[in-house]
Structure formats: C-alpha cells, structure tokens
Amino acid sequence: MSNWTYQTEGIVLNSLDQGEADKLITVYTKEFGMMRLFARGTRRPSSKLNKFLNIFSYARFGFVSGKDSWHLIDAEDLEYFDEVFKNREKLFILGKALRFIERLHHGEGRDEDVFYLIKNTMDFLKAAPPELFPEFELIFYAKALALLGYLDPSSLGENLENLIGDNSFADKLLILDEEEKKTIDKAVREGIASSQL
C-alpha cells in the first residue's frame, strides 16, 4: 500500500453515513474525476473535517490509497456559494444537475471539462436571475450529455453546436427561440435514452 498523499480540488456530490461516525463522500475532482472517499470519524463533534464535507462544498481534498478505498485525510474550503445555498430554487436546480452527473458519469478518470461544467454551473447560479432558469437547465443537460458522450453537438446545427460544445455559460447565450428549445429538448431526451442502453 502506498503512503503517497494526493491533493485535488473537488465538489461534494453526495454523502452517505457509514457506521457510527464515518462518511463515504462522492466528490467530483479536477484531477481524478468522480471519486468516493472514505472519511473516518468525520461525524464526530470533534472532527475538524466535517464542516468541509457538506453536499455541494467546493474544497481542496487530501487523500491516500487504502486497502479497498481512498481515505480522506485533509480538506479545506476554497469558495462559498451562499447565494445558491440560501435560495431554495437555485439549490434545487443545482441538486438535480449534480445528481444527473453522478448518475451518468463513468467513474474515476480525469475529465476537467466535466469538473468545470459543475464549477461553472455553481458560479452561474450565484447571480443568475430566475427568468433564465428554464433555458439554463435545458442547456446544462445538453452540455452534460455531450461531455459524457451521449449527445453529438454537431447534430444540432452550427449555432447550437457552439452553445453546447463547451462547459461555460453566458447570459446572452441562454436566450433561445422556441425552435432551438425544441431541438435541444429532443436531443436531451434522446441522449438520456441512449445512456440507459
């Protein structure tokens, strides 16, 4: 067993209580993709790491390889998203988006584009006005499916290919006409269907 310590920034997608005081957290990391980290003793009141392990926390994580799993040994906050956490609608949208990534992602393996899609989603939601939420969600799912290999952006036409073909969001690009919405919605439904095969 290697004692090498790894460090990466990541976003907590999920957390599951284990035993009396432990947690198993699912983190989407910049360098390693989606990982499950065993966090021993972090549910104890004396734990210094517990405050960094809330769902949707954006932090730097230190971990080592254990016998059967990765073991968390250190964490520190990198950024707060109070504007999202204090807004029920934004939090609901973020939760759905990140559960979608967790469900469809293939597992460990570096994929910075997906990491930045998640981070850019959180950044966008900090200041996004409610009128942009429907288009934002539609575009998020199309981008996620494209990055995960379930949707070919070139099948949408040049304008929409450019919109879907990266991991960023811009207010002016979220204004879609009804035909564009229908095209993206159809592609998203087909991408989700293909992911279940």
WORA-V341159 format. One record per pair of residues at least 4 apart in sequence whose ideal C-beta (glycine too) atoms are under 7 Angstrom apart, sorted by the first residue. I is the first residue (numbers start at 1). J is the second residue. D is the distance in Angstrom with one decimal. If there is no record, write none. Layout:
i->I j->J d->D
i->I j->J d->D
//
This chain:
i->1 j->65 d->6.5
i->1 j->67 d->6.5
i->2 j->65 d->5.4
i->3 j->64 d->6.4
i->4 j->64 d->6.8
i->5 j->62 d->5.6
i->5 j->64 d->5.6
i->5 j->73 d->6.8
i->6 j->63 d->5.5
i->7 j->60 d->6.4
i->7 j->62 d->5.2
i->8 j->29 d->4.3
i->8 j->30 d->5.6
i->8 j->31 d->4.4
i->8 j->32 d->5.9
i->8 j->61 d->6.0
i->9 j->29 d->6.9
i->9 j->30 d->5.1
i->9 j->60 d->5.1
i->9 j->78 d->5.9
i->10 j->27 d->4.1
i->10 j->28 d->5.8
i->10 j->29 d->3.7
i->10 j->30 d->6.6
i->10 j->59 d->6.9
i->10 j->61 d->5.5
i->11 j->27 d->6.8
i->11 j->28 d->5.2
i->11 j->56 d->6.6
i->11 j->58 d->5.2
i->11 j->118 d->5.4
i->11 j->119 d->6.8
i->12 j->25 d->5.6
i->12 j->27 d->5.5
i->12 j->53 d->6.1
i->12 j->54 d->6.6
i->12 j->55 d->5.4
i->12 j->56 d->6.2
i->12 j->57 d->4.7
i->13 j->26 d->4.6
i->13 j->27 d->6.7
i->13 j->28 d->5.6
i->13 j->98 d->5.0
i->13 j->101 d->7.0
i->13 j->102 d->4.8
i->14 j->25 d->7.0
i->14 j->26 d->4.0
i->14 j->55 d->6.6
i->14 j->102 d->6.1
i->15 j->23 d->5.5
i->15 j->25 d->4.9
i->15 j->53 d->6.3
i->15 j->55 d->5.7
i->16 j->23 d->6.8
i->16 j->24 d->4.7
i->17 j->23 d->6.1
i->17 j->43 d->6.6
i->18 j->22 d->4.1
i->18 j->23 d->6.1
i->18 j->24 d->5.2
i->21 j->41 d->5.0
i->21 j->43 d->4.7
i->21 j->44 d->4.9
i->22 j->38 d->6.7
i->22 j->39 d->6.3
i->22 j->40 d->5.3
i->22 j->41 d->6.4
i->22 j->42 d->6.8
i->22 j->43 d->6.7
i->23 j->39 d->4.3
i->23 j->42 d->5.1
i->23 j->43 d->6.1
i->23 j->53 d->6.3
i->24 j->36 d->5.9
i->24 j->38 d->5.8
i->25 j->37 d->5.2
i->25 j->39 d->5.7
i->25 j->53 d->5.6
i->26 j->34 d->6.6
i->26 j->36 d->5.5
i->26 j->102 d->6.2
i->27 j->35 d->5.3
i->27 j->37 d->5.9
i->27 j->61 d->6.2
i->28 j->34 d->5.2
i->28 j->101 d->6.7
i->28 j->114 d->6.9
i->28 j->115 d->6.0
i->28 j->118 d->5.6
i->29 j->33 d->6.5
i->29 j->35 d->5.7
i->29 j->115 d->6.9
i->30 j->112 d->6.0
i->30 j->115 d->4.7
i->31 j->110 d->5.8
i->32 j->108 d->5.9
i->32 j->110 d->6.2
i->33 j->107 d->7.0
i->33 j->108 d->5.1
i->33 j->109 d->4.5
i->33 j->110 d->5.7
i->33 j->111 d->5.0
i->34 j->105 d->5.0
i->34 j->107 d->5.9
i->34 j->108 d->6.4
i->35 j->70 d->5.9
i->35 j->108 d->5.9
i->36 j->69 d->6.8
i->36 j->70 d->6.9
i->37 j->61 d->6.7
i->37 j->63 d->5.4
i->37 j->70 d->4.9
i->37 j->72 d->4.4
i->38 j->66 d->6.7
i->38 j->69 d->4.8
i->38 j->70 d->6.7
i->38 j->71 d->5.1
i->38 j->72 d->6.7
i->39 j->49 d->6.5
i->39 j->53 d->6.1
i->39 j->72 d->4.3
i->40 j->71 d->6.8
i->41 j->47 d->5.8
i->42 j->47 d->4.6
i->42 j->49 d->5.0
i->42 j->50 d->4.7
i->42 j->53 d->5.9
i->43 j->47 d->6.9
i->43 j->50 d->6.6
i->49 j->53 d->6.3
i->49 j->72 d->6.7
i->49 j->75 d->5.1
i->52 j->57 d->5.8
i->52 j->59 d->4.8
i->52 j->75 d->3.8
i->52 j->76 d->6.6
i->52 j->77 d->5.9
i->53 j->57 d->6.4
i->53 j->75 d->6.8
i->56 j->81 d->6.9
i->56 j->94 d->6.3
i->56 j->98 d->7.0
i->58 j->78 d->5.2
i->58 j->79 d->5.0
i->58 j->81 d->6.9
i->58 j->122 d->6.8
i->59 j->75 d->5.1
i->59 j->76 d->6.0
i->59 j->77 d->5.3
i->59 j->78 d->5.6
i->60 j->75 d->6.8
i->60 j->76 d->5.1
i->60 j->78 d->5.8
i->61 j->72 d->6.3
i->61 j->75 d->5.2
i->62 j->73 d->5.1
i->62 j->74 d->3.3
i->62 j->75 d->7.0
i->63 j->70 d->4.9
i->63 j->71 d->6.0
i->63 j->72 d->5.1
i->63 j->73 d->6.1
i->64 j->71 d->5.4
i->64 j->73 d->5.9
i->65 j->70 d->6.2
i->66 j->70 d->6.7
i->66 j->71 d->4.4
i->81 j->85 d->5.9
i->81 j->122 d->5.4
i->81 j->126 d->6.2
i->82 j->86 d->5.6
i->83 j->87 d->6.6
i->83 j->126 d->4.4
i->83 j->127 d->6.9
i->84 j->90 d->4.7
i->84 j->91 d->6.0
i->84 j->94 d->5.9
i->84 j->122 d->6.4
i->84 j->125 d->4.9
i->84 j->126 d->5.9
i->85 j->91 d->6.0
i->87 j->91 d->6.3
i->88 j->92 d->6.3
i->89 j->93 d->6.5
i->89 j->130 d->6.6
i->89 j->133 d->7.0
i->90 j->94 d->6.3
i->90 j->125 d->4.8
i->91 j->95 d->6.2
i->92 j->96 d->6.6
i->93 j->97 d->6.3
i->93 j->125 d->6.6
i->93 j->133 d->6.2
i->93 j->137 d->6.2
i->94 j->98 d->6.2
i->94 j->121 d->6.8
i->94 j->122 d->6.7
i->94 j->125 d->5.9
i->95 j->99 d->6.2
i->96 j->100 d->6.4
i->97 j->101 d->6.9
i->97 j->121 d->5.7
i->97 j->140 d->5.5
i->98 j->102 d->6.3
i->98 j->118 d->6.6
i->99 j->103 d->6.1
i->100 j->104 d->6.3
i->100 j->141 d->6.7
i->100 j->144 d->6.2
i->101 j->105 d->5.6
i->101 j->114 d->6.7
i->101 j->118 d->6.4
i->101 j->144 d->6.0
i->104 j->148 d->5.4
i->104 j->195 d->5.3
i->105 j->114 d->7.0
i->105 j->148 d->6.5
i->111 j->115 d->6.7
i->112 j->116 d->6.0
i->113 j->117 d->6.4
i->113 j->147 d->5.1
i->113 j->167 d->5.1
i->114 j->118 d->6.7
i->114 j->147 d->5.2
i->115 j->119 d->6.3
i->116 j->120 d->5.6
i->116 j->167 d->4.5
i->117 j->121 d->6.3
i->117 j->143 d->5.9
i->117 j->144 d->6.3
i->117 j->147 d->6.1
i->117 j->167 d->3.9
i->118 j->122 d->6.8
i->119 j->123 d->6.4
i->120 j->124 d->6.0
i->120 j->167 d->5.7
i->120 j->168 d->5.3
i->120 j->169 d->5.8
i->121 j->125 d->6.4
i->121 j->140 d->6.1
i->124 j->128 d->5.4
i->124 j->136 d->6.9
i->124 j->169 d->4.3
i->128 j->132 d->5.3
i->128 j->133 d->7.0
i->128 j->136 d->6.4
i->132 j->136 d->5.2
i->132 j->171 d->6.6
i->132 j->174 d->5.2
i->133 j->137 d->6.2
i->134 j->138 d->6.6
i->135 j->139 d->6.1
i->135 j->174 d->4.5
i->135 j->175 d->7.0
i->135 j->176 d->5.5
i->136 j->140 d->6.1
i->136 j->169 d->6.8
i->136 j->174 d->5.7
i->137 j->141 d->6.6
i->138 j->142 d->6.6
i->138 j->181 d->6.5
i->138 j->184 d->5.4
i->138 j->185 d->6.3
i->138 j->188 d->6.8
i->139 j->143 d->6.1
i->139 j->163 d->6.7
i->139 j->164 d->7.0
i->139 j->174 d->6.4
i->139 j->184 d->6.9
i->140 j->144 d->6.2
i->141 j->145 d->6.2
i->141 j->188 d->4.8
i->142 j->146 d->6.3
i->142 j->151 d->6.2
i->142 j->164 d->4.7
i->142 j->184 d->5.2
i->142 j->187 d->6.1
i->142 j->188 d->5.4
i->143 j->147 d->6.3
i->143 j->164 d->5.6
i->143 j->167 d->6.3
i->144 j->148 d->6.1
i->145 j->150 d->4.3
i->145 j->151 d->3.8
i->145 j->188 d->6.3
i->145 j->191 d->3.7
i->146 j->151 d->4.6
i->146 j->153 d->5.0
i->146 j->164 d->5.4
i->146 j->165 d->6.7
i->147 j->167 d->6.7
i->150 j->191 d->4.1
i->150 j->194 d->5.3
i->150 j->195 d->4.7
i->151 j->187 d->5.6
i->151 j->191 d->3.9
i->153 j->161 d->4.4
i->153 j->164 d->4.4
i->153 j->165 d->4.4
i->154 j->161 d->5.3
i->155 j->187 d->6.7
i->156 j->160 d->3.7
i->156 j->161 d->5.4
i->156 j->164 d->6.2
i->156 j->183 d->5.9
i->156 j->184 d->6.9
i->156 j->187 d->5.9
i->157 j->161 d->6.4
i->158 j->162 d->6.7
i->159 j->163 d->6.7
i->160 j->164 d->5.9
i->160 j->180 d->6.2
i->160 j->183 d->6.3
i->160 j->184 d->6.5
i->161 j->165 d->5.4
i->163 j->173 d->5.6
i->169 j->174 d->6.9
i->176 j->180 d->4.1
i->176 j->181 d->5.0
i->178 j->182 d->6.4
i->179 j->183 d->6.4
i->180 j->184 d->6.3
i->181 j->185 d->5.9
i->182 j->186 d->6.3
i->183 j->187 d->6.5
i->184 j->188 d->6.2
i->185 j->189 d->6.5
i->186 j->190 d->6.4
i->187 j->191 d->6.1
i->188 j->192 d->6.3
i->189 j->193 d->6.4
i->190 j->194 d->6.3
i->191 j->195 d->6.4
//
